[in-house]
Amino acid sequence: MPAANSSPLGLSFSPFALTSSTSDPLLCLDSLPHGRIPSLNAGCKVTLEFTAFSPSLRILSAAQVISAIPFIISEHSRRRPRPLVSVLKQLSASYGPNLVVDFLSNVSADYEHALRHMYKSFSGEPKIREMGVRNLGIQAWRRDMFLVALEAALVRRGWIERWAVQVTAK
């Protein structure tokens, strides 16, 4: 049940589906407007994943501006990082005592690995590369490959984080 905007390749620009090790449904909050938390039926268990700027980054610092590049110049994705504290507050405000947080995990290492794998697959596999160039054009394909590599580097640097929150609605 992942929700994200996809590239013309038919593949998610953000490989969030690869980072969660649970068998529960997975929902990416990155493509939802800030303040929007999906409604969950009683008994529903879901893993929510989202991207966040590291809390160690100062607002509008050079590091934060650089970290925003993958989210600003992408033409295929409307992803926006959201602070961990903000997501937890929104969950609490939306559900109150009717939501149990089963676990909260920083899955940044898995996310960085998935981004690197995506980059290697898209750029290293001739058939996938040819399909991407044919569907996007060479300039857009190069831009997307740059953005995937940049986001992986920013995650590896610790400026961008990936979080997974498994919740159960009562």
Backbone as CSV, one residue per row, in Angstrom:
resi,resn,N_x,N_y,N_z,CA_x,CA_y,CA_z,C_x,C_y,C_z
1,MET,0.811,-1.189,0.000,0.000,0.000,0.000,0.854,1.253,0.000
2,PRO,2.062,1.253,-0.547,2.873,2.442,-0.571,2.230,3.530,-1.410
3,ALA,2.416,4.753,-0.977,1.865,5.876,-1.715,2.964,6.860,-2.013
4,ALA,3.268,7.027,-3.253,4.259,8.019,-3.650,4.054,8.336,-5.109
5,ASN,4.546,9.477,-5.481,4.512,9.819,-6.890,5.586,9.006,-7.575
6,SER,5.293,8.523,-8.752,6.245,7.690,-9.465,6.833,8.431,-10.631
7,SER,7.988,7.980,-11.040,8.623,8.548,-12.212,7.988,7.929,-13.444
8,PRO,8.228,8.490,-14.619,7.697,7.894,-15.843,8.217,6.479,-16.067
9,LEU,9.259,6.100,-15.356,9.757,4.738,-15.483,8.808,3.750,-14.822
10,GLY,7.845,4.267,-14.069,6.937,3.388,-13.359,7.548,2.904,-12.057
11,LEU,8.658,3.490,-11.666,9.331,3.096,-10.432,9.314,4.277,-9.489
12,SER,9.160,4.004,-8.237,9.121,5.071,-7.258,10.479,5.742,-7.181
13,PHE,10.511,7.059,-7.244,11.763,7.804,-7.124,12.342,7.607,-5.740
14,SER,11.500,7.468,-4.754,11.937,7.225,-3.390,11.702,5.761,-3.063
15,PRO,12.753,5.012,-2.770,12.594,3.566,-2.580,12.123,3.191,-1.181
16,PHE,11.134,3.921,-0.671,10.698,3.686,0.694,10.213,2.269,0.928
17,ALA,9.671,1.622,-0.076,9.137,0.276,0.107,10.236,-0.719,0.431
18,LEU,11.472,-0.372,0.147,12.570,-1.294,0.384,13.151,-1.184,1.784
19,THR,12.752,-0.183,2.558,13.408,0.048,3.837,12.728,-0.634,5.017
20,SER,11.460,-0.940,4.927,10.749,-1.528,6.052,10.831,-3.050,6.001
21,SER,11.151,-3.615,7.143,11.275,-5.074,7.198,10.005,-5.746,7.705
22,THR,8.955,-4.969,7.976,7.721,-5.572,8.472,6.877,-6.056,7.298
23,SER,5.956,-6.949,7.600,5.033,-7.416,6.569,3.738,-6.601,6.585
24,ASP,3.647,-5.634,7.490,2.465,-4.783,7.574,2.424,-3.821,6.392
25,PRO,1.232,-3.297,6.095,1.150,-2.294,5.033,2.087,-1.121,5.337
26,LEU,2.612,-0.531,4.289,3.579,0.550,4.410,3.034,1.781,3.702
27,LEU,3.092,2.919,4.368,2.612,4.164,3.788,3.692,5.215,3.949
28,CYS,4.057,5.855,2.849,5.048,6.930,2.879,4.327,8.258,3.075
29,LEU,4.729,8.991,4.107,4.109,10.283,4.391,4.713,11.412,3.564
30,ASP,5.843,11.150,2.902,6.552,12.207,2.176,5.707,12.892,1.117
31,SER,4.827,12.163,0.475,4.057,12.747,-0.624,2.733,13.347,-0.157
32,LEU,2.433,13.229,1.131,1.199,13.830,1.661,1.477,15.264,2.101
33,PRO,0.489,16.162,1.990,0.688,17.533,2.475,0.975,17.527,3.977
34,HIS,1.791,18.489,4.425,2.084,18.586,5.854,0.783,18.744,6.630
35,GLY,0.715,18.121,7.761,-0.481,18.174,8.585,-1.488,17.093,8.250
36,ARG,-1.309,16.398,7.129,-2.244,15.334,6.752,-1.703,14.007,7.251
37,ILE,-2.486,13.358,8.050,-2.175,12.015,8.526,-3.314,11.127,8.043
38,PRO,-2.999,9.988,7.460,-4.065,9.136,6.926,-4.978,8.619,8.033
39,SER,-6.246,8.422,7.705,-7.169,7.849,8.685,-6.975,6.333,8.700
40,LEU,-7.054,5.769,9.879,-6.856,4.334,10.058,-8.073,3.752,10.763
41,ASN,-8.513,2.609,10.305,-9.620,1.908,10.953,-9.126,1.202,12.203
42,ALA,-10.020,0.987,13.157,-9.677,0.286,14.390,-9.094,-1.084,14.051
43,GLY,-8.033,-1.438,14.730,-7.373,-2.725,14.518,-6.344,-2.704,13.403
44,CYS,-6.280,-1.609,12.673,-5.339,-1.499,11.555,-3.920,-1.282,12.086
45,LYS,-2.988,-2.042,11.558,-1.576,-1.874,11.896,-0.858,-1.470,10.611
46,VAL,-0.099,-0.393,10.658,0.577,0.120,9.474,1.935,0.703,9.876
47,THR,2.872,0.639,8.954,4.157,1.285,9.155,4.171,2.558,8.317
48,LEU,4.423,3.668,8.974,4.507,4.969,8.315,5.980,5.314,8.161
49,GLU,6.397,5.621,6.954,7.781,6.033,6.728,7.791,7.456,6.207
50,PHE,8.844,8.188,6.574,8.981,9.561,6.099,10.440,9.978,6.173
51,THR,10.740,11.004,5.407,12.073,11.574,5.341,12.088,12.848,6.172
52,ALA,13.202,13.074,6.860,13.331,14.266,7.701,14.731,14.848,7.549
53,PHE,14.832,16.155,7.713,16.151,16.758,7.853,16.669,16.381,9.234
54,SER,17.953,16.202,9.351,18.541,15.919,10.660,18.246,17.086,11.595
55,PRO,17.874,16.799,12.841,17.622,17.895,13.781,18.896,18.686,14.101
56,SER,20.061,18.153,13.735,21.312,18.872,13.993,21.540,20.003,12.985
57,LEU,20.748,20.029,11.896,20.905,21.090,10.901,20.196,22.353,11.368
58,ARG,20.894,23.467,11.285,20.258,24.752,11.601,19.348,25.144,10.441
59,ILE,18.231,25.758,10.773,17.278,26.187,9.752,17.949,27.201,8.828
60,LEU,17.817,26.958,7.527,18.364,27.778,6.456,19.898,27.844,6.460
61,SER,20.532,26.901,7.127,21.984,26.811,7.043,22.348,26.288,5.655
62,ALA,23.594,26.417,5.275,24.035,25.910,3.974,23.764,24.404,3.880
63,ALA,23.985,23.680,4.968,23.749,22.227,4.963,22.277,21.908,4.721
64,GLN,21.372,22.666,5.338,19.951,22.398,5.128,19.527,22.770,3.715
65,VAL,20.049,23.846,3.190,19.710,24.246,1.820,20.191,23.182,0.836
66,ILE,21.414,22.688,1.026,21.934,21.622,0.166,21.075,20.365,0.306
67,SER,20.668,20.059,1.525,19.844,18.871,1.779,18.461,18.977,1.150
68,ALA,18.014,20.175,0.882,16.689,20.371,0.283,16.700,20.173,-1.233
69,ILE,17.862,20.183,-1.845,17.950,20.108,-3.314,17.196,18.914,-3.898
70,PRO,17.348,17.681,-3.369,16.619,16.566,-3.990,15.094,16.727,-3.962
71,PHE,14.596,17.512,-3.026,13.153,17.693,-2.879,12.643,18.877,-3.695
72,ILE,13.522,19.828,-3.978,13.116,21.048,-4.669,13.153,20.883,-6.183
73,ILE,14.205,20.264,-6.722,14.355,20.256,-8.182,13.821,19.007,-8.867
74,SER,13.292,18.078,-8.098,12.716,16.888,-8.714,11.411,17.253,-9.418
75,GLU,11.268,16.808,-10.657,10.037,17.083,-11.400,9.012,15.968,-11.234
76,HIS,9.413,14.827,-10.689,8.522,13.671,-10.606,7.946,13.462,-9.222
77,SER,8.428,14.183,-8.266,8.058,13.887,-6.898,7.688,15.163,-6.168
78,ARG,6.707,15.066,-5.350,6.299,16.186,-4.498,6.622,15.858,-3.044
79,ARG,7.724,15.162,-2.842,8.107,14.778,-1.492,8.596,15.982,-0.706
80,ARG,8.278,15.989,0.570,8.744,17.044,1.458,9.179,16.417,2.778
81,PRO,10.374,16.735,3.236,10.798,16.222,4.540,9.931,16.820,5.645
82,ARG,9.730,16.055,6.686,8.977,16.551,7.838,9.701,16.129,9.104
83,PRO,9.746,16.995,10.104,10.456,16.674,11.342,9.797,15.509,12.089
84,LEU,10.616,14.668,12.699,10.127,13.538,13.487,9.141,14.018,14.553
85,VAL,9.500,15.058,15.281,8.630,15.574,16.349,7.283,16.003,15.780
86,SER,7.299,16.611,14.604,6.058,17.054,13.967,5.144,15.874,13.647
87,VAL,5.711,14.797,13.122,4.906,13.615,12.794,4.301,13.017,14.060
88,LEU,5.099,12.894,15.105,4.586,12.325,16.353,3.486,13.203,16.957
89,LYS,3.654,14.522,16.894,2.614,15.435,17.386,1.340,15.312,16.560
90,GLN,1.476,15.201,15.237,0.305,15.061,14.366,-0.430,13.754,14.644
91,LEU,0.318,12.669,14.852,-0.317,11.389,15.187,-1.079,11.490,16.499
92,SER,-0.462,12.123,17.490,-1.106,12.281,18.793,-2.349,13.159,18.690
93,ALA,-2.254,14.250,17.949,-3.402,15.157,17.805,-4.530,14.499,17.015
94,SER,-4.187,13.676,16.021,-5.205,13.055,15.178,-5.907,11.890,15.859
95,TYR,-5.172,11.130,16.646,-5.717,9.887,17.196,-5.797,9.857,18.709
96,GLY,-5.013,10.673,19.390,-5.001,10.666,20.851,-4.699,9.282,21.391
97,PRO,-5.502,8.829,22.359,-5.245,7.516,22.969,-5.669,6.340,22.083
98,ASN,-6.237,6.614,20.914,-6.697,5.542,20.032,-5.614,5.036,19.081
99,LEU,-4.380,5.426,19.337,-3.278,4.990,18.496,-2.116,4.559,19.380
100,VAL,-1.597,3.388,19.102,-0.448,2.877,19.842,0.755,2.869,18.906
101,VAL,1.846,3.479,19.336,3.093,3.410,18.575,3.794,2.135,19.011
102,ASP,3.879,1.174,18.082,4.506,-0.113,18.383,6.023,-0.017,18.360
103,PHE,6.554,0.713,17.397,7.991,0.978,17.394,8.287,2.188,16.532
104,LEU,9.420,2.781,16.822,9.934,3.922,16.083,11.380,3.598,15.769
105,SER,11.754,3.695,14.498,13.105,3.275,14.127,13.695,4.198,13.071
106,ASN,14.961,4.532,13.250,15.704,5.267,12.238,16.188,4.238,11.217
107,VAL,15.648,4.295,10.008,15.983,3.331,8.959,16.857,3.979,7.879
108,SER,17.611,4.986,8.271,18.427,5.733,7.321,19.452,4.863,6.609
109,ALA,20.093,3.959,7.315,21.109,3.105,6.680,20.477,2.237,5.595
110,ASP,19.305,1.675,5.870,18.602,0.873,4.865,18.176,1.736,3.679
111,TYR,17.733,2.952,3.973,17.293,3.867,2.932,18.462,4.253,2.025
112,GLU,19.608,4.558,2.634,20.797,4.914,1.853,21.212,3.747,0.973
113,HIS,21.152,2.544,1.515,21.480,1.347,0.728,20.507,1.195,-0.446
114,ALA,19.214,1.423,-0.208,18.210,1.310,-1.270,18.437,2.370,-2.352
115,LEU,18.814,3.570,-1.949,19.108,4.617,-2.930,20.325,4.245,-3.780
116,ARG,21.384,3.753,-3.130,22.576,3.327,-3.878,22.237,2.202,-4.844
117,HIS,21.429,1.235,-4.388,21.022,0.125,-5.244,20.211,0.643,-6.435
118,MET,19.305,1.576,-6.176,18.503,2.155,-7.242,19.407,2.835,-8.267
119,TYR,20.373,3.613,-7.783,21.284,4.308,-8.690,22.059,3.310,-9.548
120,LYS,22.590,2.273,-8.908,23.362,1.264,-9.651,22.490,0.552,-10.681
121,SER,21.255,0.228,-10.312,20.348,-0.458,-11.238,19.984,0.436,-12.421
122,PHE,19.613,1.685,-12.132,19.180,2.587,-13.196,20.315,2.991,-14.118
123,SER,21.510,3.130,-13.571,22.616,3.578,-14.411,23.449,2.422,-14.957
124,GLY,23.449,1.281,-14.266,24.310,0.186,-14.659,23.668,-0.880,-15.523
125,GLU,22.367,-1.010,-15.456,21.663,-2.008,-16.261,21.282,-1.390,-17.598
126,PRO,21.877,-1.850,-18.702,21.640,-1.202,-20.002,20.166,-1.081,-20.389
127,LYS,19.373,-2.112,-20.171,17.959,-2.052,-20.581,17.181,-1.034,-19.744
128,ILE,17.444,-0.994,-18.453,16.760,-0.026,-17.586,17.210,1.387,-17.942
129,ARG,18.512,1.558,-18.164,19.045,2.869,-18.536,18.429,3.340,-19.858
130,GLU,18.394,2.469,-20.863,17.816,2.833,-22.160,16.343,3.200,-22.030
131,MET,15.592,2.450,-21.230,14.175,2.748,-21.028,14.023,4.110,-20.346
132,GLY,14.860,4.388,-19.346,14.805,5.674,-18.665,15.106,6.834,-19.579
133,VAL,16.149,6.695,-20.381,16.512,7.763,-21.319,15.420,7.942,-22.365
134,ARG,14.862,6.844,-22.842,13.793,6.919,-23.845,12.550,7.609,-23.259
135,ASN,12.184,7.276,-22.041,10.974,7.842,-21.433,11.156,9.268,-20.928
136,LEU,12.349,9.576,-20.409,12.579,10.882,-19.789,13.319,11.864,-20.682
137,GLY,14.128,11.350,-21.573,15.083,12.196,-22.288,16.383,12.172,-21.503
138,ILE,17.467,12.403,-22.181,18.780,12.265,-21.549,18.988,13.266,-20.413
139,GLN,18.541,14.521,-20.583,18.761,15.509,-19.535,17.980,15.172,-18.265
140,ALA,16.706,14.811,-18.405,15.890,14.475,-17.236,16.406,13.205,-16.563
141,TRP,16.841,12.232,-17.364,17.382,10.998,-16.791,18.644,11.315,-15.985
142,ARG,19.532,12.134,-16.531,20.751,12.513,-15.806,20.415,13.271,-14.522
143,ARG,19.435,14.169,-14.600,19.017,14.909,-13.403,18.526,13.940,-12.329
144,ASP,17.665,12.989,-12.722,17.131,12.039,-11.743,18.232,11.168,-11.139
145,MET,19.183,10.758,-11.953,20.297,9.963,-11.427,21.136,10.792,-10.461
146,PHE,21.350,12.053,-10.803,22.077,12.955,-9.902,21.337,13.091,-8.575
147,LEU,20.009,13.267,-8.625,19.226,13.448,-7.405,19.245,12.203,-6.517
148,VAL,19.180,11.036,-7.117,19.254,9.795,-6.335,20.622,9.694,-5.663
149,ALA,21.694,9.948,-6.419,23.044,9.881,-5.860,23.244,10.944,-4.782
150,LEU,22.721,12.144,-5.015,22.852,13.215,-4.029,22.106,12.872,-2.744
151,GLU,20.884,12.384,-2.883,20.125,12.042,-1.673,20.822,10.930,-0.895
152,ALA,21.371,9.938,-1.589,22.118,8.875,-0.904,23.300,9.459,-0.139
153,ALA,24.026,10.383,-0.765,25.176,11.009,-0.100,24.740,11.826,1.117
154,LEU,23.616,12.526,1.004,23.129,13.331,2.119,22.653,12.459,3.285
155,VAL,22.066,11.319,2.960,21.668,10.374,4.013,22.917,9.805,4.676
156,ARG,23.900,9.417,3.862,25.154,8.868,4.392,25.859,9.903,5.281
157,ARG,25.770,11.172,4.911,26.385,12.266,5.683,25.624,12.529,6.984
158,GLY,24.363,12.095,7.036,23.557,12.298,8.242,22.723,13.562,8.207
159,TRP,22.657,14.231,7.064,21.873,15.459,6.959,20.418,15.169,6.654
160,ILE,20.141,14.033,6.043,18.771,13.581,5.795,18.605,12.251,6.508
161,GLU,17.477,12.074,7.163,17.187,10.828,7.887,15.904,10.213,7.350
162,ARG,15.778,8.926,7.558,14.553,8.196,7.188,14.044,7.509,8.446
163,TRP,12.757,7.684,8.733,12.148,7.130,9.936,11.000,6.205,9.580
164,ALA,10.825,5.177,10.391,9.690,4.259,10.277,8.995,4.232,11.629
165,VAL,7.683,4.413,11.595,6.864,4.375,12.815,5.783,3.338,12.574
166,GLN,5.792,2.286,13.346,4.719,1.280,13.223,3.656,1.626,14.256
167,VAL,2.427,1.751,13.789,1.328,2.134,14.668,0.166,1.141,14.523
168,THR,-0.624,1.055,15.591,-1.845,0.260,15.581,-2.976,1.138,16.074
169,ALA,-4.053,1.206,15.287,-5.226,1.991,15.688,-6.108,1.118,16.577
170,LYS,-6.586,1.704,17.669,-7.477,0.988,18.593,-8.916,1.132,18.134
